[in-house]
Amino acid sequence: MGMTDAIARSAVRHAHVLVVEVPGHWLTRVAVERHVSARCWRLATSPADADVLAVCGTPGPELTQLVTRLWVQMPGPRSRIQVGSLDAVVPALAAAEDELLDWARQRADSRDRPDAHPRGSRQDETSTTNHAAAASGHGEPGPHAGHDAAESAFLRNHGQHLGHDQLGGMRHGRHAGHDPMSGKDVAGRGGTDPATQTGHDMHGGLGHGGHTGDGAMEHGDMDHAGESHADMGHEGMGHGDMEMAPAGIPLARGGEDRDGLELDVLHVQLGPVLAYWPAGLVLRCTLQGDVIVDAEARLIDADVDSTAHDRVLFDQLRWAARRCDNALNLLALAGWTDAASRARRIRDALLSDAHVDRAAADVDRLCRSVRRSWLLRWSLRRLRYLSDDDLDRHGLPAHLGGDTRDRVLSMLQQAGTILAGTAGEPGTGHTSPTPVGRIPELVRGLDLAAARLVVASLDLDALSSAHGEVSRV
């Protein structure tokens, strides 16, 4: 047991934490991130990469369902903690460490998992068959490929679009590598569409969605010599009565493009748990090819009764810290990990009320670095440029004018102005929130990677946006 304990303690020293933020608890989430870093732990970007699931705040019905799904996908050893307030952060993380080291509890958890079954059993044979079917492109890998209808319905309802390593069930060894979505050294938040995450990485972590399964082939267009699908059999193919959403993942279907050609149409959901993504925001996208042609945005389970610590944004330091937090999301998505780390350090310094003067100078230096970066300019230039007329038409605040690069500069400049003491209270008209209902109009015509960059540039504060608003374009 001595060797086992030594290996366990060594592994726990590098634990990965998947953070789920309930809207309205951003300060709690930031505190969790800060203490995770202080422990030399890392932030996970997917459930397959996570050892600890940390839920910041009390989730509502929809987030509760999602948290349950994320928990099921996590490999063991694992721990789940609820962090309801800032004071609960340190003891919650300590409890997670103790739970990870409790081998009796971890063995019991492994035995009680829904997918637990002895080797050589009928379930194991089914799992092997599903792996073979997946290899032919007609199934979902892993022991959950033939999952029951309830879980498939849950996935369909939530627009899940998971990678094979995530949906196929948990891998019970160590993590099969980090999710490339964010660049690991700049801590990511939330799983990323783990259970809701979509896309891998363009600028240091985004992906373009892409077609999956047999989406390019319409079964309705195939000539099967008069045979119905019910009579075809498809021995070993894993179609399961030819359902169009194997394991809950909808296949792409054909649809006419503007030029009359037929392109794949795929429905994909971004959020609510996704790295560098506004908490609680759900963006359901309809992709034609790799372009978003339709979208619907809404905010789920916003906790309007969250603690005063998390709700007070009128304090200048906290308001400036929120601008830095939003800026680091965009910088991390753009792949500039060093600048994102600098923004994170500034944010943490402002929230700890330490070295405020130094933080003001750091914001100014970071703003100059962003302005001088030709690579960032090249990456973000003209990406969803908003003129004054566009701002008026969409009902957006003036500080969102320009392109995506201009908007990240605006966030940092606002923080610097507040810290310099040359502006009034931020809650008295210095800036106004971005309505959630305007997001679909701003992402239409973009691919998934560009859409994530644009959403990150909108400087969103979930609770200040229209609560529960749903918009479709």
C-alpha positions in Angstrom: 0.0 0.0 0.0 3.0 2.3 0.5 3.7 2.4 -3.2 0.0 2.9 -4.0 -0.3 5.8 -1.6 2.9 7.4 -3.0 1.7 7.2 -6.6 -1.7 8.5 -5.5 -0.3 11.5 -3.7 2.0 12.3 -6.7 -1.0 12.2 -9.0 -3.2 14.4 -6.8 -0.4 17.1 -6.7 -1.3 17.6 -10.4 -5.1 17.2 -10.3 -7.2 18.8 -13.0 -10.4 20.7 -12.0 -13.4 21.2 -14.3 -15.2 24.4 -13.1 -18.9 24.9 -13.8 -20.0 28.5 -13.1 -23.6 29.3 -12.3 -24.5 32.7 -13.7 -24.1 35.3 -11.0 -21.1 33.5 -9.3 -18.2 34.7 -11.3 -16.2 35.9 -8.2 -16.6 32.4 -6.7 -15.4 30.9 -10.0 -12.4 33.3 -10.1 -11.5 32.4 -6.5 -11.6 28.7 -7.4 -9.3 29.3 -10.3 -6.9 31.3 -8.1 -6.7 28.6 -5.4 -6.4 25.8 -8.0 -3.4 27.6 -9.4 -2.0 28.1 -5.9 -2.2 24.4 -5.3 -0.3 23.8 -8.6 -3.4 22.1 -10.0 -4.7 22.8 -13.4 -8.0 23.7 -14.9 -9.6 21.1 -17.2 -11.4 21.8 -20.4 -13.3 18.6 -20.7 -14.7 15.9 -18.4 -12.3 13.4 -19.8 -9.5 15.5 -18.6 -10.9 16.2 -15.1 -10.3 14.7 -11.7 -12.4 17.2 -9.8 -15.8 18.7 -10.8 -16.3 22.1 -9.0 -19.7 23.7 -9.3 -19.7 27.4 -8.3 -23.1 28.4 -7.0 -26.3 26.5 -6.8 -27.3 25.3 -10.3 -30.9 25.4 -11.5 -32.8 22.5 -13.2 -31.0 22.7 -16.6 -27.5 23.1 -15.2 -28.2 20.3 -12.7 -28.9 17.9 -15.5 -25.8 19.0 -17.3 -23.6 18.7 -14.2 -24.9 15.1 -13.8 -23.9 14.3 -17.3 -20.5 15.8 -16.9 -20.0 13.8 -13.7 -20.9 10.5 -15.5 -18.3 11.3 -18.2 -15.4 11.8 -15.7 -12.9 9.0 -15.3 -11.9 7.8 -11.8 -10.6 8.6 -9.4 -12.8 11.6 -9.2 -14.4 14.1 -6.8 -17.3 16.4 -7.0 -17.6 19.6 -4.9 -20.2 22.3 -4.5 -18.7 25.8 -3.8 -21.5 28.1 -2.7 -19.5 31.1 -1.6 -16.1 32.6 -1.5 -15.5 31.3 2.0 -16.2 27.7 0.9 -13.5 27.6 -1.8 -10.5 26.5 0.4 -12.3 23.8 2.4 -14.0 22.5 -0.7 -10.8 22.0 -2.6 -9.2 20.4 0.5 -12.2 18.0 0.7 -11.7 17.1 -3.0 -8.1 16.3 -2.3 -9.0 14.0 0.6 -11.7 12.3 -1.5 -9.2 11.6 -4.4 -6.9 10.0 -1.9 -9.6 7.8 -0.3 -9.1 4.6 -2.2 -11.9 2.7 -0.5 -14.3 5.4 -1.6 -12.9 5.5 -5.1 -13.2 1.7 -5.5 -16.8 1.9 -4.3 -17.5 4.7 -6.8 -15.9 2.6 -9.6 -18.1 -0.4 -8.7 -21.3 1.7 -8.6 -20.8 3.5 -11.9 -23.6 2.9 -14.4 -21.1 1.4 -16.9 -19.5 -1.0 -14.4 -19.6 -4.6 -15.5 -17.3 -7.6 -15.4 -15.0 -8.4 -18.2 -16.3 -11.0 -20.6 -20.0 -10.3 -19.7 -22.7 -9.7 -22.2 -22.3 -5.9 -21.8 -18.6 -6.3 -22.5 -19.4 -8.1 -25.7 -21.8 -5.4 -26.7 -19.2 -2.8 -26.0 -16.7 -4.6 -28.2 -19.3 -4.8 -31.0 -19.9 -1.1 -30.7 -16.2 -0.4 -31.0 -16.1 -2.4 -34.2 -19.2 -0.6 -35.5 -17.6 2.7 -34.7 -14.5 1.7 -36.7 -16.7 1.4 -39.8 -18.0 4.9 -39.3 -21.5 3.8 -38.2 -21.5 4.0 -34.5 -20.2 5.8 -31.4 -17.1 4.3 -29.8 -17.0 3.2 -26.2 -19.3 1.4 -23.8 -22.0 3.9 -24.1 -22.5 3.6 -27.9 -25.7 1.8 -27.4 -26.9 3.9 -24.5 -30.5 3.8 -23.4 -33.1 6.1 -24.9 -33.3 8.4 -21.9 -29.7 9.4 -22.2 -30.0 9.8 -26.0 -33.0 12.0 -25.5 -31.1 14.1 -23.0 -28.2 14.6 -25.4 -30.6 15.5 -28.3 -32.4 18.0 -26.1 -29.1 19.6 -25.2 -27.6 19.5 -28.6 -24.6 17.6 -27.5 -21.8 17.4 -30.0 -19.1 15.5 -28.2 -15.8 14.1 -29.3 -15.4 10.3 -29.4 -13.3 10.2 -26.3 -15.9 12.1 -24.3 -19.2 10.4 -25.4 -17.8 6.9 -25.6 -17.7 6.7 -21.9 -15.1 7.4 -19.4 -11.6 6.1 -19.9 -10.7 4.4 -16.6 -6.9 4.9 -17.0 -5.3 8.3 -16.7 -6.4 11.0 -19.0 -5.7 10.4 -22.7 -4.2 13.8 -23.2 -5.3 17.3 -22.6 -8.1 18.9 -24.7 -6.4 21.2 -27.2 -9.2 23.7 -27.0 -7.5 26.2 -24.9 -3.8 25.7 -24.5 -3.3 24.1 -21.1 -1.0 26.5 -19.4 -3.6 29.3 -19.6 -6.3 27.9 -17.4 -9.5 27.2 -19.2 -12.8 27.2 -17.5 -15.6 24.9 -17.6 -15.5 21.9 -19.9 -15.8 23.2 -23.0 -18.3 21.4 -24.8 -17.7 18.6 -22.8 -21.3 17.6 -22.6 -22.0 20.9 -24.2 -18.7 21.9 -25.8 -18.2 22.0 -29.5 -15.2 22.7 -31.5 -11.5 22.3 -31.0 -9.1 25.1 -31.6 -8.4 27.6 -34.2 -6.4 30.3 -32.5 -4.7 28.2 -29.9 -7.7 26.0 -29.3 -10.8 26.5 -31.5 -12.2 24.2 -34.0 -14.5 24.6 -36.9 -17.1 22.0 -35.8 -16.9 19.8 -38.9 -19.1 17.0 -40.2 -19.4 13.8 -38.3 -20.7 10.4 -38.9 -22.4 9.8 -42.2 -23.7 13.3 -42.4 -22.7 13.8 -46.0 -24.7 10.8 -47.2 -28.5 11.1 -47.1 -30.0 7.7 -46.6 -33.1 9.0 -48.1 -31.3 9.5 -51.4 -29.7 6.1 -51.6 -31.1 3.5 -54.0 -31.4 0.3 -52.1 -33.1 -1.6 -55.0 -36.5 -1.1 -53.5 -35.6 -2.4 -50.0 -36.8 -0.4 -47.0 -34.4 0.4 -44.3 -36.3 -1.9 -42.0 -35.4 -4.9 -44.2 -31.8 -4.0 -44.7 -30.3 -5.4 -41.6 -26.9 -3.7 -41.8 -25.3 -6.6 -40.0 -22.8 -5.3 -37.4 -23.2 -1.7 -38.6 -24.6 -0.4 -35.4 -27.4 1.7 -36.9 -30.0 0.7 -34.4 -33.1 0.8 -36.6 -31.4 3.5 -38.7 -32.0 6.2 -36.1 -30.6 9.5 -37.3 -29.0 10.3 -34.0 -26.8 7.4 -32.9 -25.9 7.6 -29.2 -27.8 10.9 -29.2 -25.5 12.7 -31.7 -27.6 14.0 -34.7 -26.1 13.3 -38.1 -25.8 16.0 -40.7 -28.6 16.2 -43.2 -28.7 17.8 -46.6 -30.1 21.3 -47.2 -30.0 23.7 -50.1 -27.4 26.5 -50.1 -28.1 29.9 -51.5 -26.6 28.9 -54.8 -28.9 25.9 -55.1 -26.2 23.3 -54.2 -26.9 20.8 -51.4 -24.7 21.1 -48.3 -24.8 19.3 -45.0 -26.9 20.9 -42.3 -25.8 20.2 -38.7 -27.3 21.5 -35.5 -24.6 22.3 -32.8 -24.8 23.8 -29.4 -22.2 26.0 -27.8 -22.4 26.3 -24.0 -23.4 26.6 -21.3 -20.2 25.0 -20.0 -17.4 25.8 -22.3 -13.9 27.2 -21.9 -13.7 31.0 -22.3 -17.4 31.2 -22.7 -20.0 33.3 -20.8 -21.5 31.4 -17.9 -25.0 30.0 -18.6 -25.1 31.2 -22.2 -26.5 28.6 -24.7 -26.0 29.3 -28.4 -27.7 26.7 -30.6 -26.3 27.0 -34.1 -27.4 25.6 -37.5 -24.4 25.0 -39.7 -24.5 24.7 -43.4 -21.1 23.4 -44.4 -19.0 25.2 -41.8 -21.0 28.4 -41.7 -23.6 29.4 -39.1 -26.9 30.1 -41.0 -29.2 30.2 -38.1 -28.8 30.6 -34.3 -30.7 30.9 -31.1 -29.3 32.4 -27.9 -30.6 32.2 -24.3 -29.3 32.4 -20.7 -30.1 29.5 -18.5 -30.4 29.1 -14.7 -29.1 32.6 -13.8 -29.0 32.9 -10.0 -30.5 36.3 -9.4 -30.3 35.6 -5.6 -26.6 35.0 -5.6 -24.5 36.4 -2.7 -23.8 40.1 -2.5 -20.1 39.4 -3.0 -20.9 38.0 -6.4 -23.5 40.5 -7.4 -21.7 43.8 -6.5 -20.1 45.0 -9.7 -20.3 48.7 -8.9 -17.1 48.6 -7.0 -14.5 50.0 -9.3 -11.8 47.4 -8.7 -14.2 44.5 -9.2 -15.6 46.2 -12.3 -12.1 46.6 -13.7 -11.3 43.0 -12.8 -14.3 41.8 -14.8 -13.1 43.7 -17.9 -9.7 41.9 -17.5 -11.5 38.6 -17.0 -13.4 39.1 -20.3 -10.2 40.3 -22.1 -8.3 37.2 -21.0 -11.0 35.0 -22.5 -10.6 36.5 -25.9 -6.8 36.5 -25.7 -6.7 32.9 -24.7 -9.1 31.9 -27.6 -6.8 33.9 -30.0 -3.9 31.7 -28.8 -1.9 34.4 -27.0 -1.4 32.5 -23.8 1.2 34.9 -22.4 -1.1 37.9 -22.7 -4.0 35.9 -21.2 -1.8 35.0 -18.2 -0.9 38.6 -17.7 -4.6 39.6 -17.8 -5.3 36.9 -15.2 -2.7 38.1 -12.9 -4.0 41.6 -13.1 -7.6 40.4 -12.4 -6.5 38.4 -9.4 -4.5 41.4 -8.0 -7.5 43.7 -8.3 -9.8 41.2 -6.6 -7.4 40.8 -3.7 -7.0 44.6 -3.3 -3.2 44.1 -3.5 -0.8 46.3 -5.4 -3.6 48.3 -7.1 -1.1 50.9 -8.3 1.1 48.2 -9.9 -2.0 46.7 -11.5 -2.8 50.0 -13.2 0.6 50.1 -14.7 0.3 46.4 -15.7 -3.0 47.1 -17.5 -1.3 50.0 -19.4 1.6 47.7 -20.4 -0.7 44.9 -21.5 -2.8 47.4 -23.5 0.3 48.6 -25.3 1.4 45.0 -26.1 -2.0 44.2 -27.5 -2.0 47.3 -29.6 1.5 46.5 -31.0 0.9 42.9 -31.8 0.8 42.5 -35.6 -0.1 38.8 -35.3 -3.2 39.6 -33.2 -4.1 42.4 -35.6 -3.8 40.0 -38.5 -5.9 37.4 -36.7 -8.8 39.6 -35.6 -8.9 42.4 -38.1 -12.3 43.0 -39.7 -13.8 40.1 -37.7 -17.4 41.2 -37.2 -16.7 44.9 -37.7 -19.5 47.1 -36.2 -19.9 50.6 -37.4 -21.9 53.3 -35.6 -24.9 52.4 -37.8 -24.5 48.7 -36.8 -24.4 49.6 -33.2 -27.6 51.6 -33.5 -29.4 48.9 -35.5 -28.5 46.2 -33.0 -28.9 48.3 -29.9 -25.4 47.8 -28.7 -23.2 50.0 -26.5 -20.7 52.4 -28.1 -17.6 50.6 -26.6 -18.3 47.6 -28.9 -17.6 49.5 -32.1 -14.9 48.4 -34.5 -13.7 44.9 -35.0 -12.8 42.1 -32.5 -9.3 43.5 -31.9 -10.8 46.9 -31.2 -13.1 45.4 -28.6 -10.4 43.6 -26.6 -8.5 46.9 -26.6 -11.6 48.7 -25.4 -12.0 46.3 -22.4 -8.4 46.9 -21.3 -8.7 50.6 -21.8 -11.8 50.8 -19.7 -10.1 48.9 -16.9 -7.1 51.2 -17.2 -9.3 54.3 -17.1 -11.1 53.2 -14.0 -7.9 52.4 -12.2 -6.5 55.7 -13.1 -9.4 57.3 -11.3 -10.5 59.4 -14.3 -14.0 57.9 -14.7 -17.1 57.8 -12.6 -18.8 54.7 -11.2 -19.0 52.0 -13.8 -22.6 51.3 -12.9 -23.8 54.8 -13.7 -23.6 54.8 -17.4 -20.0 54.2 -18.1 -21.0 51.1 -20.1 -24.2 49.2 -20.8 -24.6 45.5 -21.1 -24.8 43.6 -24.3 -28.3 42.0 -24.8 -28.1 38.3 -25.2 -30.8 38.6 -27.9 -28.4 40.3 -30.2 -25.8 37.6 -30.2 -27.4 35.4 -33.0 -27.3 38.3 -35.4 -23.6 38.9 -34.7 -22.5 35.3 -35.3 -24.5 34.6 -38.4 -22.3 34.0 -41.4 -19.3 33.0 -39.3 -17.7 29.6 -38.6 -17.7 28.2 -35.1 -14.1 29.4 -34.3 -14.9 33.0 -35.4 -18.2 32.9 -33.6 -16.5 32.1 -30.3 -14.0 34.9 -30.8 -16.9 37.4 -31.5 -18.9 36.3 -28.5 -15.8 36.7 -26.3 -15.3 40.2 -27.7 -18.8 41.3 -26.6 -17.7 41.9 -23.0 -20.7 40.0 -21.6 -21.9 40.0 -18.1 -24.5 37.3 -17.9 -26.6 38.8 -15.2 -26.6 42.3 -16.7 -27.8 40.9 -20.0 -31.5 40.1 -20.6 -32.3 37.3 -18.1 -33.8 34.3 -19.8 -34.2 36.1 -23.1 -34.3 33.8 -26.2 -33.6 35.2 -29.6 -33.4 33.5 -33.0 -32.2 34.7 -36.3 
